[in-house]
Amino acid sequence: MSNKKNPSLWQRALEAATGEEGATGSALANRILAKMPGGAIVQEQLGKAEKRVLGELKARLDRLEGEQSTTVQVVAFSMESIDKTHAPTRDLRGPGETLRQLLQASSEQTKEQAELAYYSLLVRNLLPDEARILSALSDGTAYPMISLVALSKLGMVSHTVLEYTCNVGRAAGVQLPEMTRGYLQRLAAAGLVETGPEDYTQTTKYEILETDDVLRKLMAQMKAAGQRSQIKRKTLKISELGRNLWEACRITED
């Protein structure tokens, strides 16, 4: 409940709108209109418009204030109830209370609810371009992918220098194809994609990937530094979790 020490959003907005400067400007406008022909009618219409605008503003601010004071309830979300425009509500509870409600929800939810809650979290964390990549992989197609690794003096792999050089971003029609490596790293971290062995039927596509500018610059830098490098050929495909997520979303393309 709002009070003088903690005024509501509506009260603060009203005070800002009807402060000293607002009151002075309003009085001056009213005096000018009163002297003009038809000024009374104009004042009446302006008064109605002002009441309507302030009424709408009050309703919106009341809703916003209600959202700020409402605590987040721990529930299992359904994929069908996700609102694209939803913004997370600020949770004012302590971590102990949050954990207690999470444990309570975990004991009450069904397996299906737990699964859908996890899928909801995964989908909300996807970027639009990442969703496009997942769509391109959803039919089971394996895309050629290469990694650049550094070799020790004995010819053993010491560490990976560059990962996820793949043509799936362009094939999917992403808006930022140069960010494909980053997208694939995020998808792999979420467990939605996985790598497989080299596909020997896609030799030409591998050779095209090996002309990648970033890859070639890194190889040149490593050579200049006296470090050996090697290109590893792999494939990229959707994981079992990614397939389950796609099926749970029940997305079909026209």
N, C-alpha and C positions, 0 to 999 in steps of 0.2 A: 504494500500500500504506500502511496506517495505522501510526503509531508513537506514542511518548509525546509527541513534540513536535507531532505533527499527528494527534490521535486521530480515529477514525472517528465517524460519526454514532451508530452503535450504542454505542460506548464512552462517548460523552458522555451519551447518554440513560441508560445503565446507571449511570454515576456519579451522575447527578442523582437517579435512582430509589433508589439504595442508599447515599446519602450519610449523614452523621452523624445528621441528623434522621430519615431513613427507617429507618435501622438501629435507632435508639432506639424509634421507634414500633412497629416490627415485633416487637422483643423484648418490649415491654410487652404487646402483643396476644397473643403466644404464651403468656406467663405466665398471663394471665387465662383463656385458653381451656383451658390445662392443668388448671386448678382446677375447670372446669365439667363437669357430667355430659355425656358424649358429646363433650367438647372435642377429643379425639384424632381423632375422625371428621371433625369440622368442620375441624381443622387440615389433615388429609389432603386434603379436598376443596378447601380454599382453596389448598393448595400446587399441586394439579393445575391449578386455574384460573389461578393466577399464572404457571405455566410456559407454559400455552397462550397467555395474553395477551402475555407477554414474547417468546415465539417468533414470534407474529404481528408484534409491534412490530419485532423484529430483522429479519425478512424485509422489512418495508416500508422500514425505514431503510437496509438494504443496497441495496435497489433505488434509493432516492433518492440514496444516495451514488454508486452506479454511474452514475446519470444526470448527476450533477454533474461526474464525472470524464471523461465521454465527450465527445469533440469532435464537432462537427457535420460530417457528410460532405456534400460538394456533389453532389447528385443532381438529376435531373429528376423532379419529382413528378407523379403521375397523379391526375386528379380523383377516381378511384374509391378512392384510398388516403388521402384527407383524413380526419383524426380530429378531430371537433368539440371533444373535450376536450383536445387536444394543446397543451401549453405549450412555447414555444420553449426549447431547451436552451442554456445559457450557453456561448458559444464562447470558449475560452481561447487560441486561436491569434492570432498577430499578423496585421495587415491584409495584409502582404505574402504570407503563406502562404495566406490566404483568397483573395486575388486570383489567386494562381498556380493554385489548385485550381479556381476559377471558369473560368479560361481553359482549363484542361485539360478540364473538363466540357463547355465550349462546343464544343471541337474534336471531342469524342467523341459528343455527343448527336445524335439525328436531328432533323429539322424538326418532327416531331410531338411529340417530347419537349420541345423548346423552347417550342412553342405551349402544351402542357398545363402546363408550369411557370409560364408567364406567367398563364394562366387561373387556376391555383391561387392565385397571389399576389393576383389581383384578387378572387377569391371570399373569401379569408381577410380581406381588408380591408373587406368589405361589412358594414354594420350590418343587423340584421333588417328594419327599416323600409325600408332602401334596396333590399333584396332584393324586398320587396313591390312597390315602385315599378317595379323592373326587370321583375317579373312582369306588372304591369299594362300595360307598354309592349311586352312581348314579342310581342303579336299584331299589332304594326304600327300601333296606334291613335295618332293625333296629338292631343295635348291642347293646348287654348288656353293661352297663357302671355303675360304682359305684363311689361314693364320700365319703370321710371321713369328718365328722363334729364333732366339739367340743360341748359338752352340758354344760349348766349352772347347778348350784346346784339344780335348780327346774326342770331339765330335758328338758329345752327348748334349741333349737339350738342357739348357740352364734355366731359361725362363721365356715366357711368351711376351713378345714385344707389341704385337698388334693382332687383335681378334676380330671376328665377325665381318670380314670383307665379303659381302654377299650381294647378289643382284635382286634379292627379294623385295627390297624397298622400291626400286624402279618398276619391277613387275607389278607390285601392288598399287602403284600410282600415288605414293606418298608425296606430300607437299615439300618436304625437306629430305630429299634422297641422301644428301651429305651427312644427315644425322642417323642413317640406318644402323651404323655400328652401335651408337648409343641406345637406339630403340631396342636392338636385339639383346644388348646387355641387360636392359631392364626386364625384357620378356623372359630371358633366361634366369634372372634372379628370382622372378616370380614363379618359375617352374613351368611356364607355358610353352616353351620351345626347348628343343634338345638337338644335339649334334650326333651325326652318324659317320660311318666310314666313307671314303671316297667313292663316288659313282663314276666308274670308268666309261660310261656311255655319254658323259658330258664333258669330254676333254676340251672341246673348243670353248665352252663357257668358262672353264677353269683358266684357260689361257687368256681370255679376255679380262677376267678378274685380276690376273697377275700384272696387267698393265696399269692398275690403279695408281694414280699420282702419289697419294699418301704413302702407299706401300713402297713404291719405287724410291721415294725420297728417303724413307727410313733405311732401306737397304743400302743406299749410297752413303748415308751418314755412318752406318755401321761398318761398311767396308773401309771408309776413310779413317775410322778409328781403329782399324785392325781387328775388328770383331766379325766372326763368321755368322752367317744367318742361313735360314732354310725356310722354305714355304711348305706348309702342311695343308694338304687338300682334305676337306671334309664335306659333309652335307648338313643342311639345316632343315628340320622338319618340326611339325607341331608335336608336343608331348601328349602323354595320356591325359594329364590334367587339363591341358589346353583343349583337347577333344571333348572332354567331359564338360568343360565350361561352355564351349560352343554349342553343344547339344542342349545344355540346360537353358541357354538363352533362346533356343528355338528360332534361330535367325535363318531365314531363307533369302536368297537373292533372286531378283527377277531377271 
